[in-house]
Amino acid sequence: MEAVMIGLFLAGLFLCLLFQWPILAAIAAGFFLFFGYGLWRRHSFRELLRVSWHSVRQIRQILLLFLLIGMFTACWRSAGTIPLIVGCSVQYIAPPVVYLMSFCLNCLISVLTGTAFGTAAVMGVICMSVSSAMQMDPVITGGAILSGVYFGDRCSPVSTSALLVAGITRTEIYRNLVCMVRDSWQPFLLSCLVYLLLATGTAGQAVDTAYLLEAAGQVFQLSWLVLLPVLVLFLCAAIRVPVKWMMLLSILAAILVSIVVQGDSWGQILHFLWSGYHAEQTAAAGLFNGGGIYSMLNVTAIVCLASCYAGLFECTGLLEGLTRRLQHLQQYASVYSCYVIAALLTGVVACNQTLTILLTQQLCKNMVQDSQLAARYLEDSAVVLAALIPWSIAGAVPLATVGAPTASILAASYLYLLPCWQLWHRRRKSDG
């Protein structure tokens, strides 16, 4: 019966992908499916509702942070912070370093904003446009962008995935970030080398990117004052201010800049906070639109429903068979290898990053007693590997946003190098 339930859930996901229905529909259908399975197993309606609600309550702080992230990204846009960073940084893109800069610039923006999709919509689109104008390979450029957007999605203090991992493992996010930086600097440098070598010998055509800064200057008053929200963010992170307060202070700084420097009214600010920033002055301004609480409602709903799965699976024992097989595999392979295998299996089924993280944790939670180590394993497996599943929205949405082919997944070197490096490193430590 368990196989039938999983099969029906997979069929629902497949239909959503086939007909391009919202993934939320499949997640909602899966919730009712697994809830019904619990009733069939003679669990009471009240018990199933209780475990579902308990799972949601465990991540309530994360849901609050999601709303703050929506306001955060909108205010950074309205203040001119993101436009200035983007406009200044793209001027350094040239054919010999186009892949390298596409990777590094998307790393930078994703660390600052904490969103893979948002980074792809801003910096990713710009990098792909510049690369296309230079007549460079779109497959490699798309891979560099995909690698970059998930670099920050993994290790930004305002990343939804990093916050989710910290929440479900009950770890402190700043400690997680320190560990993630320590684990990833080698794969990062190797990825930089790969993208630098891939551009060697290519005959690209140089283009003028100064127009982006000029276009941004037509919409925003650009000065170093617009970097105040960034300064506040880094200062708070340096002294380890709790994430929600760090984001709130950065939001307040951005609102101050929006009012004092950009001349926005309080009515406009409130509108931006809810529906995101929208500018109509120039065609380039569309690159800087986005953010807002409304933009986070879909991911909030997905996380809420997906978190219910954990409670339902634990109550009904739906995943016990797969858990036993992974525990048996642990006798022959490392714990991290089991996390990687679990992440790949759940990524194929889940079709999104959030559910992949939650299911991987559900399957492997008894393999590691150290919660800090469990958080590192999740970050180095489920967070990045979800983007390598061609039909998963984790990889498909950023690539579709920038107009890159699906084959760009093969060129996302960082997403391969990070888990491979960790597998090799942990195997070497165990052998030592």
N, C-alpha and C positions, 0 to 999 in steps of 0.2 A: 504493500500500500504506500510505503514511503517513496518508492520509486515512481509510482503513479502521480503522487503529489508534486514531486520535483519535475516530472515530465510535463504536467499541466502548467506549472509555473513557467517552465522554459518555453512552452508553446505560446503562452501569453506574451512573453518578452519578444519572441520571434515575430509575432503578429504586429506588435507595436513598432518594431524596427522595419518590418516589411511595408506597413502602411504609413510610417512616419507619424504615428500617434505619440503623444507625450509619454515619456517613460514613467511618469507619475501614475498613469492609468494602470500600467502593468504592476507597479509596486502596490497600488491600492487593491487590485484584483488578487495579488498574491497574499495580502493580509487577510482578506475574506476567505481565501482558499485554505490557508493554514489555520485560521480561526475555526473554520468548518471541520477541518481534520481533527482539531482538538475536541470539538463536540462529539465527533464520531468515536474518538477514543474515550468517551465517557467523562471527560472533564466538564465541569459545570460552566455555564455562561459567565457567571460572576467570577470564577477563578481565572478564566482566560482573559476577561476584561481587566482583572486586577494585575496579572503579570504583564499585560501590555502597558497599562498605565504606569506600573512600576518602572518599566524599561524607559518610558518617556521621561519620567521624573528624574531618572539618573543622569540624563543629558540636558536638563532644563537650563543649566548655566550656558551650555553650548548654544542652545536656541536663542538665548538673550544676546550672545556674542554675534550670532548671525545677523540679527537686526542692527547691531552696532556696526558691523562690517558694511552693510548696505548704506548706512549714513556716512560712514568713513570714506568710502570710495566716491560717493556723490560730492561730499564737501571738498575732497582733494581736487576734484575736477573743477568745481565752481570757484575755488580759490586760485586756480591757474597753476597749481603745483605739478600735476601730471603733465599738462601741456608744455610747461617749461622744461621739465626733465626730458620728455620725448623730443621736443624741438631741438634741444642742445645736443642730445646724445646721438641722434641719427646723422648728424653732420660728419661723424667719424667713420661712416660706412663707405668703404671703397672695394672694388672687385677683389683684390688679393685677400681681404679680411671679411668679406661679406658674410660667410657662413659663421665665422668666429664671432663677429659682432652681433649677428642675429641671435646667436646663442647667449652671449653675455648680456646684451641689452634686455632680452626677455627675462633672464635671470634677475637682473636688477629690478625691473618693474614688478615682477612676481613677488620678490622679497618685500618690496615696499607696500604692495596692495594685498598680497596674500591670496590672490585669485588667479587660477589658471585660465579660466574662460575670459575674464576681464582683461588680462594681460594679452591674450591672443587677439582680442577685439581692438586693442589700442596699439601696442608695440608690434604685435605679430603681423597685423595688417600692413603697417608701415614698412616693416622689414621685407615682407613678401613683395610689396609694391616696388620698393627700391631694388630688390633682387631681380624682379622681372624686367624692370627698366634697364638693368645692367646685363640682361640676357644670361643670367646664371641659372643653374639647375633648380627647378622648383621642388624636386623631390628632396634634395639635400637641405635646401632652405627650410622646407616644411619640417624636416626632422630636427634641425637646429632649433627652430621655434618651439616645437613640441617638447624638446629636452629642456629648454629654458623656462617655459611656463610651469613645468613641474618641479624644477629646481626650487623655486620659491614656494610653490604650493606645498612642498614637503617641509621646508625649514623656515618659514616666516612666522613670527609671533602672532600675526593676524590671519593666518591661513585656517580655513574651515576644517581641512583634513588634519592639520597639526593639532588643533583644538579638540577635534573629535577623538583622536588617538589618546591625547592626554586625559580626556574625560573618561573614556571607557577603560583605560588602564589605571586610572586614579594616580597619575603622576603629575609632577610640576613641569609646566611647559618650558620654562627657561632651562631647566636641567636637560630636558629632551633636546632643546635646540643646541646646547653645547655639545651633546653627544652626536647629534646629526651632523654638525659642522666638522667634528673630528672624524666622523666616518666617511665623509663625502669629499674632502678636499682632493684626495688622489683621483677619484673618478672625474671630478670637475676638471682638473688639470689635464688628464688624459683626453677628455672630451674636447677641450680647447685645442689640444694638439691635433686631434683627428680632424676637426673642422678647418684648422689652418692648413693641414696637408691636403685636404680635399679641394681647396681652392688654388693650390699650387699648379701653375701651368695653364690655368683657365684664362681664356681671353674675354674678359668682361668689358663692358662699356661704362665709363664713368658718367655719373649724373649729378646734377646740382640738387642737394637736399635742403638748402637754406630756405626754400619756399615754405617748408613746414613751420619753421620758427616765425617767419613773416606772417603766415596765415594765422598762427596762434596769437601773434601780436595784434591782429585785427579784432580779435574777440576779447582778449585778456590784457590787463595791464601787467606786463611781465617785468618783475624785478626780483632781487634776491629775497625780498620780504615774503614772496609766495612760498619759499622753502621753509618757513617757520613751522608748519605742521610736521615736516620731515625731521627737523631738529628736535621738536618736542617728542616725537616717536622714539628717536634714537636715545635721547636723554633718559626717558622713562624706561626703555629697555636696559640701558646701562646700569641703572640703579634698581632694576627688577621690580618696578611698579606692577601690580597685578594687571593682567592683560585688559580687563574690562575698563579699568581706570586709565590705562595708557591710551586705549582707543578713544575714550571719552575726552581726555585732555587734548589729543590730536584733533578730534572733531571740533572742539571749542576753538582751538587755534585756527583751524581752517575756516570756521564761521567768521571769526574776527577778521581774517584776511579778506574773505569774500565781501564783507561789509565795508571795511576801511579802504582796501586797495581796489577791489573790483566794483564797488559801488552797488552791490546787490541789496535789496530790501529784505526785511524780515519775512515778508510774505513769500518772496522768491526763495529764500532759504528753506522755509517750511515745505514749499513745493518740491525743492531739490531733495530734501531729506526723505520724502515719501516716494516720489516718482523718478528720482534721478536727475542729473544735470542734462539740460537740452539747450543747445545753442543753434541759432539759425543764420548767423551773420555770414558765414562762409561755408563752402563745400567741405573744407578740411575740418571744420568744427565738428562734423559728424563723427570724426575719429575720437573725439574727446567726450562724447555723450555717454551716459550710462550711470550705473550705481543706483542708490536709493533702496529703501526698505522693500518696496514692491518687487525689486529684482531678486530679493532673497526669499520671497514667499515660496517659490517652487522648491528650492533646495531645502528649505525648512520643513516643508510637508514631506519630502522624500526621506529626510533624516528621521522625522517623527515616525513615519510608517515603517521604515527599515529597522529602527530601533525596537519596534514592537516584535519584529521577527525573532530577535534574540530571546525575548521572554517566552514567546510561543514555542520556539524550538527546544528551549530548556525544559519547559513544562511537558511537552508532548514527546520529547526524545526523538524527534524527527531526524536529527543528524547523528544519532549515536553510532550508526553503522559506519559512516564515513570517518567519524572521530576515532573509532577503534582501528580502522585501517591505517590512519595516520600515526596513531600511537604504536602500531606494529611496525610501521616504516621507520619510526624513531630508533629502533634497535639496530638498523643498518645505515642510517644517515644522521646527519646533525639536526639539531632542533631548528636551526635557521633554514635548512633545506626543506623541512616539513612546512615551515611558514611559506616558503616560496611556492611549493607545490599546492598548498591550500589556497594561496592568493591567486594562482593561475586558474585553479578549478572554479573557485567562487567568482573570479572575474569573468570567466566564460558564461557563467550562469547569471550573475547579477547585472551585467551590462552597465554598471556605473560604479564609481569609486567608493561612495559612501557604503553601499551594501557589501561591497568586496571587503572593506575594512572590518565591518561589523561581523560578517560571516567568518572571516579568517580568525578574528579574535575568539569567536564562539568555538571554532574547531580546535584551536591550539592553546586555549587559555590554561589548560592543566599541564602543559609541557614545560612552562617556565614559572618558577616561584618568584623571581625577581621582576617586579612590575616595570622597573626602569628598562630592563633588558627586553621585556615583552614589547614595550613601546618602540624601542629601537628596531626590533625585528619587524613590527608592523610598518614602520616608516620606510624600511629598506625593502619591503616586499609589496604589500597590498597597495600602498599609496602610489608607487611608481609603475608597478606591473599592470594595474588596471588600465593605464593609458595605452598599453601595447596590444590590447584585444581589439581587432579591427572593427567589430560591431558594437563596442562599448562607447557610450557617449563621452567617456573620459578622454578618449583619443579622437573620436570622430568629430566632436563639436569644435575643438580648437582647429583641427585641420580644415574642416568645412568653413570655418570663420575666415581663415586666411586664404582660402582657395587653393590649398595644397592637396595633392593626390593622396590616396590611402597608402600608397607605397612609401610615403614619407615616414611611416612607422619604422621601417627598416633602417632609416638614417637617424633615428633618435638615439644616438650613441650613449648619452648619459643614462638613459633608462635601462640600457643593457649593462653598461659598465658598473653601475652602482651595485646591483645584486651580484654580478659576477665577481666583483672585487671583494664583496663581503663573504661570498662562498669560499673564495680562495684564501682570504685572510683568516677566516675562522677555521678552515681546514688546516692551515699552517700552524695556528695556535694549538689546535688539538693534537697535531702530530708532534709539536714541540714538547 
